[in-house]
Amino acid sequence: MDLSGIFPALTTPFSEDGGVSLSGLKQNIRRYNSMGLSGYVVLGSTGESVLLSRTEADRILETVKENAAKGNLLIAGTGAESTAETIERTKRAAELGYEIALVKTPYYYKPAYKPDVLVAHFRRVADASRIPVLLYSVPQFTGVTLETPEIVALAEHPNVLGIKDSSGHVQRISEVMGLARSSFQILTGGAPVVLPALSVGARGAILALASALPEKCVALYQFFRQGEWEKAREVQIALARASRTMVSESGIAGVKFVMDQRGYHGGLPRLPLQPLSERSKQSILEMLVTLEPAKARA
């Protein structure tokens, strides 16, 4: 199973009454289908997965599955705090037709989660899953990092396909590439380091930014694959700037605001996440103009 390419970390649109807008999600997916994306990541961090009920999560998984273009890989976020619940969610994703389970580190009992505990957790999930497992290290949200020794140990498991590393540390990607089995695949979750990550062996990226700027993220990947280094460098610099303003400084609300400006269904984040201030909106609008002057609101 080849993870090469760009995967958007899908957002979850909400309706005015606060419920999940499945119609908005459906329209987003149908538009994304023509963007050259390799697949979709559903119920990840950008999808506000920790703020959704199990019923809502199932309906989102079903909607994406029903509307995704044929050939796009479908990756479901299934990580939970307990090993048993993670296994159950992974089983459900497989039943709904998802091909890969994205499993984040548990984090609530952080002091207890030593490397051997994390390795044991992921091994049990991989043992029980009938679809491949993609490790997910996202320390900016969990405070827990999968370091090189744990990743390399888990790479030995035949049902651990790879890792999404959102730390932004290219050195770790390089280390794992040199130590893990050759079939172990790495995806970066950091838009500012896509090009450096690809350069040291990452297969692609899972990006929040790709929900708002899918064509630019795909262009960066394609320029890299074609050896057009100067064009790739220019797009990378632009995406790094966009990621800082939209994602690092504004979070999910920033991603959704840009989606609204570009004709997607973004909307507001779910409480307790807050909408953008007017000042943040203005900063993002100014950034958009620098990315595509004639089409900032297209």
MONOR-V535882 format. One record per backbone hydrogen bond with DSSP energy under -1.0 kcal/mol. CO is the residue of the C=O (numbers start at 1). NH is the residue of the N-H. Records with the same first field share a line. If there is no record, write none. Layout:
# MONOR-V535882
CO = NH / NH
This chain:
# MONOR-V535882
5 = 205
6 = 38
7 = 207
8 = 10 / 41
13 = 21
15 = 18
19 = 15
20 = 22
21 = 25
22 = 26
23 = 27
24 = 28
25 = 29
26 = 30
27 = 31
28 = 32
29 = 33
31 = 34
32 = 35
38 = 73
40 = 75
41 = 10
42 = 77
44 = 49
45 = 48
48 = 51
49 = 52
53 = 57
54 = 58
55 = 59
56 = 60
57 = 61
58 = 62
59 = 63
60 = 64
61 = 65
62 = 66
63 = 67
64 = 68
69 = 72
73 = 40
74 = 99 / 100
75 = 42
76 = 102
82 = 86
83 = 87
84 = 88
85 = 89
86 = 90
87 = 91
88 = 92
89 = 93
90 = 94
91 = 95
92 = 96
93 = 98
94 = 97
100 = 76
101 = 134
102 = 78
103 = 136
109 = 112
110 = 113
112 = 114
114 = 118
115 = 119
116 = 120
117 = 121
118 = 122
119 = 123
120 = 124
121 = 125
122 = 126
123 = 127
124 = 128
125 = 129
132 = 101
133 = 161 / 162
134 = 103
135 = 164
136 = 105
137 = 166
138 = 141 / 142
139 = 143
147 = 151
148 = 152
149 = 153
150 = 154
151 = 155
154 = 157
157 = 160
159 = 133
161 = 185
162 = 135
163 = 187
164 = 137
165 = 189
169 = 173
170 = 174
171 = 175
172 = 176
173 = 177
174 = 178
176 = 180
181 = 184
185 = 163
186 = 203
187 = 165
188 = 206
190 = 193
191 = 194
193 = 197
194 = 198
195 = 199
196 = 200
197 = 202
198 = 201
203 = 5
204 = 188
205 = 7
207 = 9
208 = 211
209 = 213
213 = 217
214 = 218
215 = 219
216 = 220
217 = 221
218 = 222
219 = 223
220 = 224
221 = 225
222 = 226
223 = 228
224 = 227
227 = 229
228 = 232
229 = 233
230 = 234
231 = 235
232 = 236
233 = 237
234 = 238
235 = 239
236 = 240
237 = 241
238 = 242
239 = 243
240 = 244
241 = 245
242 = 246
243 = 247 / 248
244 = 249
247 = 251
251 = 255
252 = 256
253 = 257
254 = 258
255 = 259
256 = 260
257 = 261
258 = 262
259 = 264
260 = 263
264 = 266
270 = 273
277 = 281
278 = 282
279 = 283
280 = 284
281 = 285
282 = 286
283 = 287
284 = 288
285 = 289
286 = 290
287 = 291
288 = 292
292 = 295
295 = 298
